[in-house]
Amino acid sequence: MEKNETVVRHDPFEIERREWKRRQTKERLKQLLTIASPIFLLLLWESLSRTGMIDIRFFPPPSAIVGTFFEMIANGEMAKHIGVSMYRIFGGFFLGVIPGVIIGLLMGLYTPIRHFVSPIIMALMPIPTLALLPIIIILFGIGDLSKVVTIAGSVFFPVVINTAAGVLNIDKNYLDVAKNYGAGKQDFFLKIALPGALPVMLEGIQMGQAIALLTIVAAEMMGATSGIGYLIWISYKAFLLKKMYVGLILISFFGYLFSILLRGIQKKLLPWR
Amino acid sequence: MERDAKITITNLTKAFYKKQGSVTALDNINLTIQEGEFVCLVGPSGCGKTTLLRILAGLEDPSLGGFTIATEREDRPLQSMVFQERGIIPWLTVEENVAFGLKMRKLPKKFIKERTAYYLKKTGLEKFSALYPKELSGGMKQRVSIARAFANDPEILLMDEPFAALDEQNKFILQEELLSIWAETKKTVLFITHSIDEALVLSDRVVLMSSHPGRISQEINITMPRPRGMEDIRNDPEMAKRFVDIWDHLQEEVQQSRWEDEHKGEGSWRSGLKTDG
């Protein structure tokens, strides 16, 4: 103990080193907790289900769900549903994002356009696109197109609003700089407005991505003969709950995957943040 | 003082209209600045000095009167401004920021590259040229802003308290750097500052402004030979006297506006006034 005291008194680095080590251990503990929590949940579910503490018909053990998962991969059912849903999600996503970005930029840049368009957008935005599904089906049939249009309609609003807000929120100082240094229309758009609006715009696109997934499931439940939403719905109706859980896991997985992809794109596009 | 007039401001008035009480920010300003002169505009906040600079920078229009900037070469921009803070664009690298004005003018790529490299070197930013502004200190950011303005090679330079947000040491260093670049290019500079010391070190002439309405109240020539540093200013009895003169003037201004504040209550000239950063 005495020896320890002298070390402490004479070597500040020694004290700091110990402090640093303590913090490191704490960090590692946090990481461990993050990894442990989903595993813990699955184990709990598995054991409760196997011991009959929860109803195995409604909550089949995760191991059984995994079995079904691989079965569905093997017999090609999985690929079919995923393929169809991805086609609809991507189609709808781009059909919503592209006009959203263009109209949003126009609204941000040109005041008359903003004042003319924003009441229309504000009036239409609160209506859930899913509530319009019957009309969309009448207009576009029960094929893929109606799902694509439904998703596009849901994705469009967060993107258009965030894009317009992104342009409007650009620091006035940068507009002054552009004006003072004689930026022309094209340069102003490419060097100031677009990159300045990009961070908020990408947040809107991220939001749109999440909404696209929500929408596809609901849209496929209501009028489809394939896709992940259909899989969930039909499995539930036929009481094939393991298959239903596989559908839910797929949605969770793709939601996570798309978020990570978009975050990656965001990092690439915004190196200056 | 036999030089040509570079900036001539004549009867310039700027009023801001507000429903609840309009404000005369600048009242009949007349000022001539010579070719190659370094002029500091000093005044209490709210005296309209930033408004005056913004008008010269083409960012705002005068209500009455106007100004001319004598052009020496057709291919030069009239003016370039060094902004107070957040004047450099965060999504452009240091190099792109310095090249900004040149790029906007669509000059040949090779020329832009050379000119940019020259001013990056001058301001000690070479090593940082590929970085984004978020990685720079406040002093470095203002160096970028200064390099951008000089690289643009304008007829005149306008500076809006570029060093106001810096700590003392950095401020002195940047003032000296600015003077050395200026000495080389001999640009005409109009520089706004709160700091009396700064005005004394930098300028050939200090123009004092009073507020409500903004007017030019006094002009003081600083004849002390260059190069001069902060030590020289502090050690020179005549400069010490100048300092006190300007100090007294500003004190008077501040006292008076306080008096007006107290006696006018919600006096019309104050309401909604935000003309000077």
Contacts between the chains, C-beta under 8 A, distances in Angstrom:
chain1	res1	chain2	res2	distance
A	171	B	86	6.1
A	173	B	83	6.2
A	173	B	85	7.8
A	173	B	86	4.7
A	173	B	87	6.1
A	174	B	86	7.8
A	174	B	89	5.5
A	176	B	57	7.9
A	176	B	59	5.5
A	176	B	81	7.8
A	176	B	83	7.0
A	177	B	81	7.9
A	177	B	83	6.6
A	177	B	87	6.0
A	177	B	88	7.8
A	177	B	89	6.4
A	177	B	100	7.4
A	178	B	104	7.9
A	179	B	58	7.0
A	179	B	59	6.2
A	180	B	57	5.4
A	180	B	58	6.8
A	180	B	59	6.4
A	180	B	79	7.7
A	180	B	80	6.8
A	180	B	81	4.8
A	181	B	77	7.7
A	181	B	80	6.7
A	181	B	100	5.6
A	181	B	101	4.2
A	181	B	104	5.1
A	181	B	148	7.7
A	181	B	152	6.7
A	182	B	77	6.1
A	182	B	101	7.1
A	182	B	104	5.0
A	182	B	105	6.3
A	183	B	104	4.8
A	184	B	104	7.0
A	187	B	103	7.5
A	187	B	104	5.6
A	191	B	89	7.8
A	191	B	92	7.4
A	191	B	100	7.8
A	191	B	103	8.0
A	192	B	89	7.3
A	195	B	91	4.3
A	196	B	91	6.9
A	198	B	91	7.8
A	270	B	91	7.7
A	271	B	132	6.7
A	272	B	90	5.3
A	272	B	91	4.6
A	272	B	92	7.7
A	272	B	93	8.0
A	272	B	132	4.0
A	272	B	133	7.4
A	272	B	134	6.5
A	273	B	90	7.9
A	273	B	134	7.3
